[in-house]
Amino acid sequence: MLRHAPIWLDRFPKSKRAAYPRWRGNAETRVVVIGGGLTGCATAYALSQAGVPVVLLEADRIGAGSSAASSGLVRGDFDTSFEATSRAHGVRTARILWQGARGASLEFAAVLRRLSIRCELAPAALLVVSREEDARKLKREQGARRAAGLDYPWKTTAAIRRETGLAAAGGMGSRAFTCDPYAACLGLAAAAVARKAQIFERSPVARIRDRRKSIEITTATGLIQAESAIVATSERFDDLRALRRHLTSFHRYSVVTDPLTAAVRKEIGLPTAIVQDDDEPSHLVEWLKDGRVMVTGGDQRAVAPRAQPQALIQRTGQLMYELSLLYQAISGTMPAWSWAQPYDATADGLPYLGPHRNFPRHFFALGDTGHGPSASWLASRLAVRWVTGRQEKGDEAFGFGRVL
């Protein structure tokens, strides 16, 4: 039976899901984090580890939104073109961005291990492949990254077939990790609480107001005054409507199949790499431990709530068909889970991680969801440096300074 829910959330035992109280009353703290996904929980953990008093407010349940709906791929780059970024912002800025993403992916994995968070963390190889006879565009992208000193080897047709079972004209390799993003989020939340962070669920923020000497966060049942706020949610507040022009809302879809039969697995072989093709929008194909396949893609502009169920059904069928075009042997396999992941896209395909000149007490982590957990961890490190006044050279490259 097909279930329209993220596999990570649906299979996680309810008895092991921590419950946090609602926010009630009035109080003061140093920092308020708005949003309880991976970015928010990672930031709350990092701030509490640095000894900064922090309150996290989540509108629904911790980790149950976009984080639980992500693919769980901890990539060491951004899901956009390095070559285009270099043209738009310069090679130096592009190199800072990509090096930051790579460092964040390694540090994120190290923190999960150090905290003993059980989230199925495992190293993985990511191959971006071109199925067209003319792979020159992808070769230029790989060449631009190598020229900037980044480690992205070129993969031959024979190597791609050996690692993925696909016939491709060429490919670009990189190192990555996979994890259960929902379990990782819950683990970081628990680690933050253990370091005296305060977390509240079902506490949607109604207003954010910048006062002369503080910032004021209003919920339905109380108010918090703080020195600063970390905005780590895609929810659009009226107080921040000036930022809407920087973002476009999208939905991305994921489907997990039934376990493949022994005959299908034999015909396909045993792929050892995660595949991302160069279609627009691209497809991401991951092989799960229990013999299932997860395919992610089908991105489209966000649809109205009333049309979302029908859109999910349509995209489920579309992704299963497109998966069968990649691996013909999978044709006839049924989907077991499918879901949509909302995310915000930015003008240049890169997240905005930093302050905005019109909001001096806000730090924004916007547009990071589509790039996976490493972007969430990167946002948390930048936020801590901003709060503690320890910014590093190059931090401005991750924020609004690229476009303002």
N, C-alpha and C positions, 0 to 999 in steps of 0.2 A: 504494500500500500504506500503510495506516494505521500510524503509528509512535507508540507510547506513550512519548514522551519530550519534554521541553521543546524547542521549536524553536531557542531560543538555544544550548542546549547541544549539540543534535544536529547543527546546521549549523556549529558552530565547529571549525575545523581542529585535529585532535589534535596536529599538529606544532607548533602555536603555543601550546599549553597549557603553562604553566610548571609544573614539578614541584618540590615542596619536600620536604625530608627529614622523617623522623620525629624526634620528640623523644626523646633518650636521655640519661641521666645526671642529675646534680643541679646546680643553679645558683641564683643570686640575680639578681633584676632589680627594677626599680621597679614596673612594671605588667605584668600578664598579661591579655591579651584572650582570652576563651574564645568561639570561634565565628568561622569564616572566611567568612561571607557578606558582603553589602554593608555591614552595620552594623559587623562586626568589622574588615573591611579598611579602611573609611573611618576608623574609630577608630584603628587602627594607623598609618595615614598621618598623621592629624591630630596624634597624640601624637609621632610621630617628627619631624614638621615643627616641633613645639614644643621639640624637644631632649630629650624624655622617653624613657629606655630602655624598650623594650616588647618582649614576646614574645607572639606570637599562636599559639594552639593550635586546630587544626581537626580534628574527629573523622574526616572523610572527605577530600574534595578541596575546594580553595578554590573557593567560589562555586557548587558543583554541587548545592546543596540548594534551599532556598526562594528564594534570590536568582535562580537560573537559571529557576525555575518561575514567577516573577512576570510580570506583563503588560508591564513596562517603562514604565508610565505614571508620570511624575514629576509628580504633582499638587501644586498649591499650597495644599492644604487637607487636612483629615483626612476619611476616608471614613465620616463619621457626621454627625449633625445638630448644627449650631451652635445652633439654637433649644433643643434638648433639653439641650445642654451648658450654655447660659446659665441654664436653669431649675435645673439640678442644682448648678452651681458659681458662678453669677454671670456677668454680662456681662463684667466686667473680666477674669476668668480665661479665659473663652471667647475674648475678643479677643486676649489674650496667646498662647494656643494657636494660633489661626489665623494670627496675624501671624508666629509662629515657623515655622509650616509653610511659609508663603509665602516668607519669607526664606531658608529652607533649600533650597527648590526652585531659587531663583535662584542661590544660592551653589554648589549642587551642579553645576548646569549650567556655571557659570563655571569651576569647578575642573576639570571634564572638558575644557573647551576649553583652559585654561591648560596642563594636563599633556599635551595632544594625544593623549588617549585615544580611540582609534577605536572608537566604540560606536553609530554611527548616531544621534547626538544631533540632535534636531530640535524646533523649537517646534511646539506644537499647541494647538488650541482644544478644550476639554472642555465638552460640553453635558449637563446633567442635565435630562431631559425627563419630563413627565407625559403618559402616553397616555390618561389618564382624562378624561372631560368636565369633571370637577371637579378643577381643579388648585390648589385653595385651599391645601392643605397645603404644596405646593412653593412657592407664592407667599409664604406666611408665612415659610418658611425663608429665601427670598431677601430678604424685607423685614427680617428680623432681622439678617442679615448686613450689609445696606446701612445699617441704623440704627446699627450698631456701627462704621461707617466703612470697611467692607470692600468691595472692588470686585467685585460680582457682578451684572452687568446682567441684566434680564429679557428673554427672547427671545419674540417673537410666533410665532404659528403659521406665518406666511409665512416668517419668518427661519429657523425650524427646518427647514421643508421645503426651503428653498434650501441650507442647510448640511449636512443629513443625509439628505434624501430621505424623511423620515418625516412622517406626519400626527400632530401632537401638540397637546395643548391649551395648552401653554406650556412654558417651559424656563428654566433658570438657567445663564448662561455663566461660564466662567473660563478663565484662561490656564494652560497646562501645557507639558510637554515629553515626548517619547518617546525611549527609548534601548534598546539591547541590554543588559539588566541583567547578564548573565554577562560580557560583554566589559568593561563598566564596572567590575565587581568585580575582574577580573584586572588591569586597568589600575591600580586603586588599590593592589592588593597589590604590584605591581611598583614603584610610586612609593614605597610604604612601605619596601620593602627597599632601594631606592636611598638612603633616608635613614637606613639602619642599623637598621631594625626587623628582628626575627628572626621568620620564619614557618615553622611546622611543620605538615605534613599527616599524616593517619592517626595522629593522636595524641589519642585521646579522653581526656577528663578523668574520672577515677574518683571523686575526692573533692576538696572544697574545704573547708579547715578554717581557722577564724579563731583564730590564736594571740594571745598577749598583746600582742606588738609587731609582728606580721606576719601575712600570709596564706599558707597552704600549699596548693599545687596538686599533686595526685598523679595521675600517669598510670601506665600499665602498665609503662613502662620508665624512670621517673625521677620527680623531684620538683623543683618550683620554689618558692622562697620570694620573696615580693614584698611591697611596701608595700600594694598594692591590686589588685583584680581587676575587670575589666569583663566582665559576663556578657551576651553578645550571642548567645545560642543558645536555642532552645526546648526543648533536651534537659533533662529533669527530673533533677536530682541529689538524692540522698537528703539531703544536707546542707542543701538548700534547700526541703525538702518543705513548710515552713510557708507558702511562697508559692503553693502550688498552688491554694489556694482563690480566688486572685485571677484565675485564668486558666481558660479553657475551650478545648479543642483542637478545631479545625475543619479541614475540607478544602475548598478552592476549586478549581474545575476550569476548564481552558482548552482550546479547540479552535481549530485553524487549518485553514482549508479548502484545497482545491485552488484553483489560480488560476481566477478567474471568467472565463467565456467573454466574448467581445466583445458578444454579444447581451445577456447578463445585465448587464454593465457599462453598456450603453447604456440599458437599461430603468431601472436604479437611478439612473443619473447618476454624478457624481463627488463623493461626500461629502467635505467639507473639515474636518469636526469629528469627534472621538471622542464616542460616545454612551454615556451611562449612564442607564438608565431608573429609575423609582421603584418597581419591583417589589420584593418581599421574598422571597428575596434578589434584589438587583439584577443586571442584566446590563451588561457593559461591551463595547462593540463598537468595534474599531479596524481601520482599513484599512491593510494593509501595502503596502510599495512594489512588491512583485512581483505585485500583483493579487489577493492573498489577503485573507481576512477572519479576524480573531481575535475570538472571543467568549469572555468569561470570566464565570463565575457558578456556579450550582448548589451554593452553599455548603451544607454539612451537617456535623453533628457528626462528628468523626474516626472512621473505621471501623477495625476490627481489621485487622492486616496481611493475614490470610488472605482477608479479604473485599474488599480494595482493588482487585484486578484486575477483579472483577465490577462493583464500584461505578464504576470508571472507564469501563467499557463502557456501563453504563446512563446515566451522566451525559453521555458523549459524544453518544449518541443524543438525549438530552433537550435538550442545548444546541443541536444542529443543528436540531431541530424548533422550538425557541423562537426561533432566529435566523430561520427561515423565516417565523414569524409577524410578525417585524419587517419583513423584506424578502422578500415572497412570491416574487420572481424567483429567489432563491437556492435555493428548493426543488429538490431533486435534485442539488445540488452535494455532493460527497463530502468528508469530513474527511481531512486528510493527517497531522496531528499532534494528539494529545490527551495531557493530563497532569494530575496533581493537585498542588496547592500546599498544604502544611500550614501553618497559622498558629494563633496563640493569640489569642483574643478576651478582652477585659477587661470588667469589669462596666459601664463607661460608654462602651465603644466606642473609647476613647482609649488610647494606649500609656502604659506606665509607664517613664519615662526619668529615672532618678535613683537615689539611695541609699534604703535602707530602715532605719528606726530600729533594727531588730534585727540588722542586718548592717553595722556601721560602716565596714568596709573594702571593701564591695562597691558597685559602680555597676551598675544593671540597665538593660538595654534589652530590655524584654519587651512583647509585643503590638504591635510596630511593623511586623511583616512585612506585615500586611494593608493598610497605608497606603502602601506603595511606597517607592521609593528616597529620596524627600525626607525621610521619617521616619527612614531610616537615617542620612542626613547630619546631620539635627537631633540624633539621639542622639550622634553622634560629637562635635559641638560642645559639647553639654552635658557629655559625659564629660571632655573636655579641661579645661573650666572647673572641674569638680569635682576632678580630679587636681591641677591647678595652684593650687587655692584662689582662683580668680578668678570665682566664681559671680556672676551678675547678678541684679538684682531681677526676680522673676517666674519664675526657673528652677524653683522648687519646684512651680509649677503643672503641670509636665510629669510629675511623679513620683507617688509613693505618697501624698504629702500631700493629694491630692484625696479619698482614700477612707479614710485612717487618722484 
